[in-house]
Amino acid sequence: MKTMWRALVPAGVRAAAARARFALAQRALEQTIAPAEGLGPPSANAAVTGFMRSGIGIGRAAQLCAAELAAGGVGVRTLSLSLDSARGSLAASGPADEALILHVNPDTLAFALTRLPPQRLRARRRIGYWVWELEQAPPGWRRAGRWLDEIWAPSTFAANAIGARLSREVSVVPHPVALSTPQPREARRAAARARWGVAAEFVAATSLSMTSSLERKNTLAAIAAFAHAFPNDAGALLIVRATFCSHYPKGRMLLQDAAARAGANVRLVLHEQDASFEEMEDLYALADTYLSLHRAEGFGLTLAEAMQRGLPVIATNWSGNLDFMDEACALLVPAAFIPVRDSQGVYAPSGRWADPDIGVASAQLRRVRGDAALAADIGARAAARVRTQLCGGAAAALLRGG
């Protein structure tokens, strides 16, 4: 039924229906709890609420936040939500000083809050961990901010975008990518290539969730840049991994058409719903570079993960990823700016986002393909940057009032 709804109902109508459901949830919330009154007291315990079982960025972010707090000596519970319904097992029990950290944006916040008994909401310090990819958050976010004592965001770019809309301070709490210790890429590489049947000499990889907007991820430009870089190179392969294709069937067809035009140099790995993070680990292991020609990122979690694993990353020189990327540790692609236009309806047609230079991206791909020493050096610098800059600690310090 949900697949038919997405396939048959225009994106604009679906977006309007989502806004209507959100407004109803907001009104229900207003009838049960009063707005937050400001910064809450220091907390030694936290309940991290989010899509804890999902492999997409917002789910990974919640998992990392819980791990960061636990590493910082905070008592942590995790409360899971469902991607499709915003339902979850939000139990009312917990320590008296337990803060509620909600890893959901305002379009889901009201649903999440209404899953908790009002008396528990009134007694808890409420923290929203939000992310936004454009230069200013949507107008409706101001109202949602009333229910939170604090708002955190993973990058300076996202914090500025949200703070500008809400006219309040937003704390920067980067995703602590370096807290995890993945298997060394070299140790996993041969097995991953065998599992995927990859024999190409050079592999570039890119990944997206269709829920995040195909246009924002700009994956069609990544395919075009790769095809332009290697028109006659049978030893080069681009792997495009996409999840939740059922959310945007037209996007699946656009990817398939672009890959068909590019020829055998492009392989699509398409999932109708979610997929395991183990598959992403395989992708990082078998790849020689990670490519992101995004129009905007609130943080760029897959970019940071690829860097942690020593991959040279080719990425747009714009938005949240610049908190941890520069010319010393990445191959950046310059961009002009164009008006936001998203036929998928995830982003309203206001403001601007990046239009990365496909010619430069193609040249960067050829550099990585042709210079193994350069690729190794950039990859090593990238891993070192993540180790030193994305190692966590900010969340626990803020929770304790530091």
N, C-alpha and C positions, 0 to 999 in steps of 0.2 A: 504493500500500500504506500509506504513512504517513497519507494523508488518511483512508482507511478505519479505520485504527487510532484516529485522533483522533475520528472520527465515531461509532464503534461501542463503544469502550471508555470506561467512565466516568472522569471526571477523577481521582477518588481512586485508581483502579486504576493509571492512567497515572503518577500521582505516586509511588505505591509502587514501581512498576517502575523509575522513574528513580532513586529512593533506593537500590534494590538494585544498579543498575548503578554508582552512585556509590560504594557501599561496596566493591564488587569492585575498582574502580579504585584506591580508597584502599589496599586490602590489597596490590595489585600494587605500588603506589608504596612502601609500607613495606618491601617486600622488595628494593628496588633502591637507595634513597638514605636517608641519615640525616636527621633533622630539622635545620632551619636552626639556627645557633648564635647568632644575634643580628645586630645591625647590621653590614652588609657594609662593605668599604672604599670610599672614594670612587671614582667611575667616570667616565670620559670618553666611554664608549660604551655604547649600550643597544640591546637587541633588544626591540621592542615587539610583543607577541603578542596577537592578538585577532581579531575579526571585521572585518578591514580592508576587505572588499569590500561590507559591508552598509550600508544607509542608515538602519537603526534606531539608537536612542540608543546602545547599547553599542558598535556599530560606529563611529559618528561619534566617540564618546569616544576610542576607540583611535587613530583618524586624527588627532584634535586633539592627543593626547598626543605622537604622533610629530612633528607639526609644531612643537609647543612646544619639544621637546628640540632639534630641528634649528635652530630660531631662536635657541636659547641656546648654540649652538656644540657640542652633543653629537653624536658620530657615531652615526647611527641606522640600524638595519635594521628592517624590518617582517616579521613572520612571521604568515601568515594562517591562520585557522581557518574551518571551515564551520559555519554555524548548525545544520544538521541532524545532523551526525555528530561534531562536535568533532575532526574530522580536519584535518590541515593539513601544510604543507611546512615543518616545524620543523627546518631544517638545523642541523647541529652546528657548522659553521664560524663564525668570528667572532673579534674581538680578545680577548686574554687577560683584559682588565679589563672585558669587556662584561657589563653587568647585564641580567638578564632581567626585563622588566616585563610582567606578565600581566594584561591587561584582561579578565579573566573572573572571575566569582564562583565560590565553592567548588563549586557543582554541576557546573562544567566544569573546574575547576582540575586535579583529578587526571588527567582525560583529557588535558589539554594537557601536563602535566608528563611523562606516560608516553610522549609523542611524542618526547621528547628523550633522547639517549643518557645513561645514568646518570653517566658520567664528566664530561660537560659540565655536568650539574646540580650535581654536587658542587663544581665549580670556579667556579660563577657566584653572584653576589649575586642573590637572588631577591626580587622585589617584587611583591606583589599589589595591583592597583588594583581595589578592590571598591566596590560601592554597594548600599545597602539602603534600603527605603522606610518601614519601620516603626520603632518606638522601640527595639527590640532585635532583633539579628540572630538567625537560627535557631540552636538548640543545636549542630547538626552543624558549624557554622562554626568552632568552637573547635579541633576536630581538624585541620581544613584549615589553620589558621594555623600549625601546627607546621612546615610545609614552606617558610615564608617568613621572610626576614630582616626585612622591613618590610611594612607595609600602608598604602596610601594610599586616600583616599576624596575625592569631589568637593565635599562640603559638611560643615559642622559637624554638621548633623543626622545624616548618614550615618556620620561618624566616631564620634560619640557612641554610635550604635546598635551599631556593630561593636565599638568599644572596650569597651562594657559587657559584651558577650558573651565577648570574648576576654581581658578583664582585662589589656589592654596598650594602649600609646599608638598611635593611628592618626593619621597626618599628613593634613591637609586640603590637597588639590591641586585647586583649582577647574578646571573645563573652560575652556580659554583661547579662548572664543568669539570675542573681538575680534581674534585673530590672522588670521582670514580676512577678506577684503575683498570682500563680495558686490556685485554690480551694484546701483546705487541702485534702490530700490523703484519710484520714479516712472518711471525709464527702462524698467523691465521691465513695468510695470503694464498698459499698453494691450495689449501683445502677449500677456501672460498671460491677460487677460480674454477676448481673442479666441480663444485656443487652447481655453479651457475653456467658451466660449460663455456667458459671464456678462454679463448686462446689468443686474443689480440695482444700485440706488443705494447700498446698504449691504450689505457682506459680512462676516460673522464666520466664523472658521475654527477648527477643532480637529482634532487628529490623534492617532492611537495605533497601536501594534502590538498585536495580540491576544496576543502572547507576554508582554506586560507586564501582563495582567489587565484585562479590560473593567471589572470592578467597581472596581478601584483607580483607573483613569483616569476612571471615573464619567461616561462619555460620554452615557449615557441621561439623566443630570441636566442635562447641557449642552443636549441637545435639548429637554428639558422647559422649561428656563429661557428658551431662545430662543422657543419656541412661546408661552410665557406673556407674554414681552415684546412680541411682535409678532403678535397673533392675526389682525389684519386689515390688515397692512402688506405689500402686494404688492411693495414696493420693497426689502424686507429678505430676505436669504438667509443661511442657515447651511450651510457646506460641512464635512462630516465625512469625513475621510480615514482609512482603516483598512487596515493591511497584515497579512499572515499570517493572513487570515481562515480558512484551512484548518486552523489550529491550534485553532480554537474555533468550529465551525460553528453551534453554538447562539448564540454571540455575534453572528454575522452576522445570524441571524434576529431577534434582539432589536433590533438596530440597524434592520433593515428595518421591523419592526413599529412602532418608535417614530417613524421617519421618516414612515411612512404615516399615523400618527395626527396628526403635526404638519402634514401637507399639503405644498403646493408650496414652502413656505418653507425646506425642508430638502433638501439634495442629498447623497447618499452617493457616495463614491468608494472602492470596495472592491477590494482586491487579495488574491488567494489566497495569494501569497507576498510577497517583498520588492518594493520599488519604488525608482526612482531618486531621489536627493536633488534633482535638477533639478525634479522635480514639487513637492517641498516649497518650493523657491525660487519657483516659480510661485504656490503657495498664499500664501506670505508677501506676494508682490507684489500680488496681486489683492485681498487682504483689507483691511478697514478696522479690524479688531480681531482679536486672538487670544484664545480662550476656553479656560480649563482649570479645571474644577471637580473637580480630582483629590481623592482621599481622602488621598493621601500621595505625595510625590516624594522620591527620593534626591537629586536636583539640580533637574531641570526643564529639560532641554537645549532643547526646542522653545520654551519660554518665553523663555529667554535669547536664542535666535536671533531670535525675533520682536521682542524688545526692541531688539536690535542694528540691526534694519532699520527702526526707528522706529515700530513698531506699538504702540498702547496695548494692554496685556495685562490681561485680567480673569482673576484667578486666586484660588484658595483661599488664605486667610491661614494657611498651615500647612506645615511640613516644610522640605525642603531648599531650595526656591525663595526662602525668606526670607533667605538669605545675600546675595542680590543684588536683592531686591525689598522695597519698603516703600511707604507711602502717597504718597511724593513722586514715585515713578516708575512706579506701577502702580495699578490699580483692584482692591483686595483685597476678598475676600468672606469674611465671618466664618463660623465653623463651630462646631457642637457636636461632641462625640465619641461614637462608637458602637463596639460590639465589631466586630472584624474578622470578616467573613463573605464568603468568596469561593468561589462554587459552581464556579468554573473550576479550583480546586485549586492556584493559584500560591502563595497565602498560607494558612498554617495558621490555624485559628480561635483565635487567641490575641492578646492585646493590643487596641489600639484604633486607629482612624483617623478622619479627619475626615468630617463630614456637612455640606457647605457649604449655606448658606441660599439656596435657589433664588429666593426673592423678592428678596433683595438683588442676586443675580446678574442677574435680569431688570431691576432698576432701573439697574444699572451699564450694561447693554447699551443701555437707552434713553438714558442720559446720553451715551454715545459717539455714538449715532445722531443725537441732537438738538443736540449742541454740538461743532461742528467745531474751534473754537478750543481747547476742553478736550482733545479727542482729539490735536490736533497738539502741544499743550504736554506732555501725558503721554508721547507718543511720543518727543519730543525729549529729555525727561528720561531716558527709558528707554535710549535709544541712548547718551547720555552716561554713564550708570551702567555699562553694559557696557564701554564704551571704557576707563573708569578702573579697574574692579574685576575684569574678566575678561580681562585682557591677557596673562596667562601669566607665566612666570618661576619659579614654585614648584617645578616638576618638575626643571628643570636644577639649581637650587640644592640641592635635597635629594640629587640624584644625586651631586653633587660634595662632599657632606658639609657643606653650608652650613646 
